[in-house]
Amino acid sequence: MTASVHARDVYFVDGARTPFLRDAGKQGPFSASDLAVAAGRSLLSRLPLKPTDLDEVILGCAMPSPDEANIGRIVALRLNCGHRVPGWSVMRNCASAMQALDSAAKDIALGRADLVLAGGTEAMSRAPLLYNDAAVSWFRNSARARNSGDKIKSFGKIPVAAFMNPVISLLRGLRDSTVDLDMGQTCEIISHRFGIARKAMDEFAVQSHSRLGNAFEAGRMEEVVPVYAPDGTVFTEDTGLRRDSSVEKLAKLRPVFDRQAGIVTAGNSSQITDGAAVLLMASADAVERYRLPVLGRLVDTQWSGLDPAQMGLGPAYSSAPLMTRHHLGVDDIDIFEINEAFAGQVLACLAAWRDDDFCRDELGLDAALGAVDPARINVDGGAISIGHPVGASGARIVLHALNALKHGGGSRAIATLCIGGGQGGAMLLERGE
């Protein structure tokens, strides 16, 4: 059973994220560490402390480049935290950044740290291409050649077909090998299970774009800091935002994952994206010592497992125990940030909470949790419009949930997401003073 009582309170001081940059069909201008450094440098520069004051840096990343194996340590050094501040990395697929926050919270709660920079980063456009087994075998055999003659002979045995068929790590990462399904196919399964219609998905996607556009125009996206590409291009907004999105336009798109009977399209799915999001987390002692602001408090965290073929229901499984443990109903939560891996996935989770049988049989509740007011869900858009850089999204939804509480005057939020492999993660948050 997950413990719900921390030895010490854990606070979120502040946070920042880069614009999320949609994959434009070519390698993006930033590596994953570039993005994390940009977010971290902007955040630390506005706080009354030095990078060397940090106790550790923890970052989530699902597909680091070969030069970024322990990206947490690399970013700590690039942020001038000094040699003595340790940095480490975590990987829990789509929840990697939330795992980083949870890991930081445990260290603070146990008294092992007072100040931790935590979050996640991902450059999905730079996900490596890998050699398949046949090509790897050729390289090994060639490396064992004893002389130049044998080396030359090995070149006559090059498996051309193997070299022309690399392993695309991005696509492998978005597929669950245990059930042999793409993430989009799992969305098809749960959408049909709960009777989610294609039109409802497209309407939800349009709403995501509309809400994000409104948030930028109203100045509510101060968490987004500009990034500067080597060619001088400045990015200040999420590049996947389509202010002209409409149900009519989305209706013209063909299904991607089930071309015969599917309803999940590129338009009602999250985008392949590059981006980073980080938060400074602190103990009460550190807040007082450095006279830090408090954006919010971490109340509790829940991780849950479920059938990988229905992994999109992860938020339904992980959020319910949080509410039960703290004697809360859906109406007690002012803000829900549910990562929009797919429109159908979010809608299926909401339908599951309204379903008596699901809540009894799957969640162990006496009755349905009930309907959530749509005005409280992803109030400023979500991953369909923003993008879903896998290693960063868990931190983004926590950061924005806290900022949404600040702007909206609410007191309590849940940030939750589904996780490839059949898991769910959720954090219960309280607004800061």
N, C-alpha and C positions, 0 to 999 in steps of 0.2 A: 504494500500500500504506500502511495506517495505521501510523504509528510507534508502537512499544511502549515506547520508552525516553524518560523525561522528563529534561530538563536538570536540574530540581530536583524533589524529592519534593513531592507535594501531599497535604495532610492535611485531614480533616474534623474540625473542633473540636467542634461540637455542632449541633443542629438543633431545629426546632420546627415544628409544623403546627397549623392550626386543626381543630376538628371539621369533618368534611365534611358539608354540609347538603344533604339530598336536595331536589330540586325538588318543591315541594308544589302545583304548579299555579298559582303566582303569583310575582311578583317577590320574590326573597329580600331579607332585611333588610340585606345588606352588598354593597357594590361590590367588584370584584376588588382594588382598591387598599386598601380597608378591611381585607380579609382578610389581605393581605400585610403590612400595617402591624401588625396584631394579632400575627401570628406573629413578625415581625421584632423588634418591640418587646419581646416576652416573651423572645426568645432573647438579644438584646443586653443586657437588664437583668441577666442572671445571669452575664455574662462580665466579666472585669477589663479592659475597654477602653471607649472612648467611640465613639459613632457616627462622629465626625469622624476616627477613626483608620482607617476603612475606605479602601481604595484605589478601590473601585468597587462598584456594586450591579448585578447582572444578573438579570433575571426573564424567565421564559417566560410567554406568555399568548397564547392562540389567538383569542380573541374579545373584545378590550377594548371598553369603552364609548367613545362619541365623545369623552368628556372624559379618556380615559386612553390616548391614542395611544402615548406612550412611557412605559409604566407603570413601568419600571425607574427612570426619573428622578423620576417623581412620588413613588414610594415612598421613594426616597432622601431627598428633601426632607421628606417627612412624618415620616421617622424622625429628623429633625434631624441628618442627616449633613453639613449645611452646603452652601454653594454650590460648594465646590471638589471635592466627591466626585462623579464622574460616575456616571450611571445609564443603562442601556440595556436594550433588550428584544429577545427572540428569539422566533421562531415556527417550530416543526417539528411542527405538529399535536400528536399525543398525547405526543410526546417533547420538547415545548418546554422543560420544566423540566430534563430531563436535558441538553439542549443548553446551557442556561444553566450547568449545572455543568461541562460539558465546556469551554465557553468560558472560564469562570473558571480551570479547571485549566491551560489553555494559557497564560494570562497569568501565572499563578504559576510554571509550569514554565519559562517564558522569562525570568523575572526582571522582568517589567513590573508585577507586583503582589505584595503579600505577604498582604493580608487582603481577601477578597472575600465579600460576602453574595450568595448565589445561590440560585435556586429557581424557583418558579412559582406562579401564582395564576389562578383562573378563577371567574367568576360566571356559570355557564351559564344560570341562571334569568333573567339580565338580558341575554342575547344580543339584539342589536338586531333589530328588524323593519325591512326596507328596502323602499323603493319599487321597483316593477318598471320596466322601460324605458318603458312607455307613460305611467306617471305622471310619471317624470322628464322626459320630453319635454314634457309639459303644463306643468310648473313652469318649464322653460326658456323656452317660448314665452310664458307669462304674464309672466315677468320682463322680456321684451323689449317688452312693450306700451308704446307711446309716450305714451299719455294715459289718463286715468281711464275714458274711454269704451271704449277698446280693452281695458282691464283688465276692465271689466264684461262685455264680450262674451266674453272668454276663459273666464269662469266658466260660460258656457252650453255650453262645449265640454269640461267636465270629464269625463274617462273614468271614470265611476263604477265600472265593472267592474274597472278597473286598481287603483283605490284599495281595493277590497274584496278584492284578491288580492295582498297584500304578499309579498315574499321573506322567508321565515323563515330567517334566517342560521344558526340552530342546526342546522336540518335540512340545509341546504346544506353546512354544515361537516362533517356526519357522512355525507356522500355523496361518492363518488369520481367526479368528472365524466369522467375519462379512460376509465373502464370502465362508467360509468352504473350503479353498484351502491352500495347502502347498506352501511355497515360490517357490519351484521347479515347481509346477503346473502353477503358474503365469508366469514363464519363458517359459513354453511350449506354453502358450497362445500368448505371444507377439512374440515368435520365429516364430510361424505359421503365425501370422498377417503380419510380414514383410518378410516372405519367407527365414528365416535363415536356412541353411542346416546343417545337422549333421557334415559333413566333415569340414565346416567352423568353427563350434564350436570347434572341436577337434584340428584344426590347430591353433586356437587362444589360446587354452590351452597349447599346446606344446610351442608356442611362449612365454607364460608367464613364464614357467619353464626355457626356454633357456635364456631369458633376466635376470631373477633373478640370475641364475647361473653365467652369465657373469658379472653382477654387483658385486657380491661377489668376484669373481676372480680379477676384476679390482680395488678393493678397494673403490668402490663407496657407500658401505653400512656402513659408519662410524656411522650412526645413531643407529645401532644395538649394544647394550652393552651386555656383557656376563652375564649369570645368573648361580648361583651355587646351585645345588640341595642338600638336606640334606645328600644324600648318596655319595656326592663328584663329581657327574656328572656335567660337565661344558657344557653349551649350548652356542654356538657362532653363529649359523646359524639357519634359519627357518627350522624346521625338516620336513615340507611337501614338500620341494624342491626335485624334481625328475629330475636329470640331464640327465637321460636316457629316458625321456619321448619321445614318438613318436606317430605319427598319426596312425601307424599300431597297436600299443599296445592299444591306446584308442579306436580304432574301434571295439575291441573285447568286450568292456564293454557293459552291458545291460542297457537300460533305467531304471531309478529309480522311477520316479514319474508317468509315464504313460507306463506301461510295454507292452502294446499292440502296441501303435503307437507313443510312445514318442521318443525324441532325446536328452533329458537332462540326462546325466550320472554322476556318481561320478567323473569321470575324467575331465569333462568340467564344474564342479561346484566348488565353494569355499569349503574349508575344515573346519570342526569343530576344533576349535583351542583355545589355551590359550595364552594370551599375553597382553601387556600394552604399551601405547605410551603417552608421556607427552611433553608439550612445555611450556617454560617460555614466558609469554606475558607481555609487558611493555608499559608505556606511554613514550613520548619523554623526559619528565622530569626525569623519572627513568633511561632511557638510558644514559642521560648526567650525572646524579648524581653518578651512579655506574660504568660509563665508560664501558657500555655493548656493545658487538657486536650486529649487527642487521642482522638476517638471511633474513628477509622480512617484508613486511607490508600487513596488511589486508585491502583490498580496499572496499569490500562489501560482503554481505551474502544474500542468497535467500533461502527461504523455500517454497515449493509448494505442493499442494495436487492433487491427481488424483484417478482414479478408483482403489480400492485395488486389483481387479483381474488382473490389469496390472501394479502392483507396480514397476516392473523392469524398467519402462520408467521414473522413477523419475528424473534421471540426465538430460533427455531431457527437462523436464518441468522446472527444477530449474536453469539450466545453461543458457537457452535462455534469461530470463529476465535480467540476469547479463550482458550479451553481449549487449542486446538492450539498457539497461540503460546507459551503458558506451560507446555506439557507436562503438562496436567492432564486427568484424566478426571472423569466426573460424580461419582464417589465421593470426589473430592478437594475438592468444593465442599460446605461445611457447610450453607449456606443459599441457596436459590433464591427470589428475589422476582420472580415473573412477573406482570406486571399483568394482572388478570382483566378484559380488555375483554369477553370472553364465556367461559363455562365451556368450551364446545366448542373455542374457540380455544386455550386453555391445554392442554387434553387432546390436541388435534391436534399441538401442538408436542412434547409428551412422546412421542406416538406416532411422530412423525417422527424423533426421536433414536433410537428403537428399530428403525427401518426401515433395513435394509442398503442397499436400492436408493436411497432418498432421500438417505442420508448420502453414498453414492458419487456419485450423479448430480447432486445439488443442492449439496452441501457440499464435494465434492472429497475426501472422506475414504476411507480404505481399507475401513472397515467401520462399522457402527452405533456411535454414541456409547454407547448402552446405556440401561438403565432408571434413572430417578431415584427414590430412596426418597421416597414421598409425604410422609413425616414431615419432609422437608427443604424442602418447597415451600409457600410462603405460610403459615408456621407460625402466624401470628396473623390469618389471613383476608386478603382482598384486595378488589379494586374491586367485586366483586359485592355484598359487604356494606358496604364502606366508601364506595364511590362513586368516580367517575372524572372529576373536574374536569380537563378535557383539558390545560390549561396547567400543572397542578400535579403530576400523578401521577408524572412522572419523578423529581421530588425526593422525593416521599413514599416510593417503593419503595427508593430509595437510603438514606434516613434510617432506614427500618424495618429494612432488611437489616443495617445497622450495629448498630442496637439489639438485633436478634435475636441477632447474634453475641455481643454483650455479655451478654445474659441466658442464652444457651445455652452459652457457653464455647467456641464454634467460632472458627476463625481466618480463614476465607475465604468470601466470598459473591459471587454474581452477581445483579445487579439488571437486569432486561431487560423490554422491552415492544415491542408491535407499534405501527406508526405508519401512520395513514391515508395513502394514496398509494403503499403498497407499500414500506415500509422497516422496519427493526428497529434497535433501539439496545440496547447492553448495557454495563455497567460491572463490572469485576472489582475487588473490594474486599478489604482486609485489616483485621482487627480492630486497634484501637489498643492501646497498652500500658496 
